[in-house]
Amino acid sequence: MSKSTTSVIETAAIETAISPRKLAHVVLRTKSNFDAMVKWYCTVLGARVVFNAGRLIFLSYDHEHHRIAIAASQDLAERPRRAVGLDHIAFTYEDIEALLTTYARLKQAGILLFCCVNHGPTTSLYYYDPDQNRIELQVDNFADMIEATVLMQEQFSINPVGVEFDPEEMLARLRSGASSDELVRPTRNPGPPARELIAKLMGP
């Protein structure tokens, strides 16, 4: 088969591809933190146990039969520092009030974040679960995803990371009556990302 023929076939395959309807669930493996992992995801996501098979537990926080599954095995290898693989999992909240209310609830429960970023398209809070998986809780800054995409295309060549913010200050503004649009409005003239922020997002 010629190179040109292969290219035509690949192009046709892309054009006829059927995309998934949704991202259904995430499965996490753990070695020694099984109970802590289950408790953490139930607390953070407001999830419930749908099925318990002993060393395999299915959790859901909405209508889906499961969104998170956690499986335990003692023969798993420990993950090395800064390993290749999945960087983080993100969950979207309805609005900034829901996100900041969740932040306050988790802080009271002793679950602390390690970074807060207005990325432009989203406003995001980052946490480590008991196995040091990175979890992002976010809210969309735009109702129109096309507008968010345009912002990315215009600004990410300058700053693909975003700007760090203080969640306590933002929560105080929310409680003082600031509008959601005002709280999540991204900067329109970004400078390069701060090195300190990059270091936080890259992780230990």
N, C-alpha and C positions, 0 to 999 in steps of 0.2 A: 504494500500500500504506500503510495507516495505521501510526502510530507504535506502537500497541499490538500490531498484527500482527507488525511487525518485531521487537519485544521478545520475543514468544512464539517466533518462529523462531530468534532468537539464543540464547535459553535452551535450546531443544531441541537446537541444534547443540552447545552446551557439554555437555549431559547425555549426548549420544551420541558425543562425541569419543573416539577411540582414541589413548591416549598412546603415545609411543615406548617400546620395550623397554629401550633403553640409549642413552647418549651414546657415539657410535662413535669419533670422531676429531676432531682439530683440525688445520687447515692454516694455516701461517704463511708470509708472504711476506717476503723479505729482499733487500737491495740489495747491500751490500758485506761482509756478515758470514756468508756462506753456510757456509764450512767451520767457522767458530767456532760457529755455531748448531748444526750437526750434531753437532760434538764435545760441546757443552754438554749437549744433550738426551740423548745417549748416556751421558754421564758422570752426570748428575743422576738420570735415570730408570732407569739400568741397561739402556738400550734397545740394540737392534741394528738394523743396516740390513737391511731386507727387500728393497728394490728401489732401484737407483740408475740414474736416467735422465739423469745428468749434472748438470743444474741443477734437478732435482726428485728428492728423496730421501724414501723412506717408511721410518719407524721404528716398531718395536713393542717393548714390554717384557713382553708376555704372549702369550696364544694368538691374539689378534686379528691379522689380516693387516697392519693398520697403525693406530697410535694417533696419531702425529704425522707430518705431511708438511711438508717445508720446500721452498719454491720460490724460486728466485732470478731476479731480473730487474733490469737496469741502468736501466730507465726509470721505476722507482717513485719517487714523491715521498717526501721525508723527512717523518716524522710530527711535527707541531708539538707543543710542550710542552702537557701537560694537554688533549689532544684528546678530543673526544667519541668514544665507542666502548667496546670491551671493556675491562674493568678488569683482570681477571686470570683465570688458569686454575688450577684446584685439582686435586691428585692425593691420594688417600687411601691411607694405609699401614695395615697390619694392626693394629699396636699401637704404643704409645709407645716401646717398645724399638727397633722397626724405624725409627721416625721419628728418634729421637735418634742411633742408629747411623749413619743416613744423614747427619745433620747433621755428625757427627764426621768421616765419610769425605769429605764435600764440603769441609769446612774444611781438611783435610789436602791436598786437591787444589787449594786456593786459591780455592774458590767460597764466597763469604761471603754470609750473609743480611743483609737490611736491617731486619727486624722479626720479633719473636716474640710471639704473642698467644694467650692462652686466651680464645676467643670465648664460651665456655660450652658450646655444642654440640660444638665442636672445639678442639683444640690445634694451632696452625698456625705454620709457618715460612715467611717470604716472601723470595723471591729475584728478582733481575733477570737475564734472559738477555742475551746480547750485543747484542740490539736494544732492550733496555730494556723488553721485555714482562715483566709481573709474574707470577710463578709461585708458587703456594701449595702447600706440602707439608703435609699435615694428617693427624691421626688423630681418629676419632670419640671423643668423651668418654662416649658412652652406647651400649650395645649395643641398646637399645630406642629407635628413632627417634621414637616417640610421646613418650617422656620428654624427649628433646632438644627436640622441638617445643613441649612445654608450658613448658620452661625459657625458650625464646625468647619465647613469648607473655607470660610473667610478668615477664621482666626487660628485654626490649629497648626498652621505652618509657623506661626509666631509662638503660640503657647498651647500645646495639646494637653496640658495638665490642668490648668485652672488656677484659682486663687484660694488660699486658705482663709477660713473665717472662724470666729469664736462662737460656738453654739450657745454659750450662756448669754452673750450679748444679743444674739439673734432671738433667743427665747424671751429675753426681757423686752425687746422691741415688739415681738408678737403680743405679749401680754399688755403692752402699752397701747395697742391698737394699730400697729403698722399693718399695712395690707400685704397679702401673700405675694402679689406682684412686686412690691417694693423690696421684700425680703430676699427674693430669689433672682432679682434682676441681674444678669451678668454684665460685667464690664464690656464696654464697646471698643475700648482702646487698650487691649492687653499688652503688657510687656512680657519678656521671657519668664518662664516659671522660676520660682525661687529654688535654689539648690536644697534648702532645708526641707521644702515640701517634697521635692523629688525623692530625697533620702527617706522620708517617712513612708511614701507610697511604695518605694522599692522594697522596704521591709528589711528586717535584720538578717 
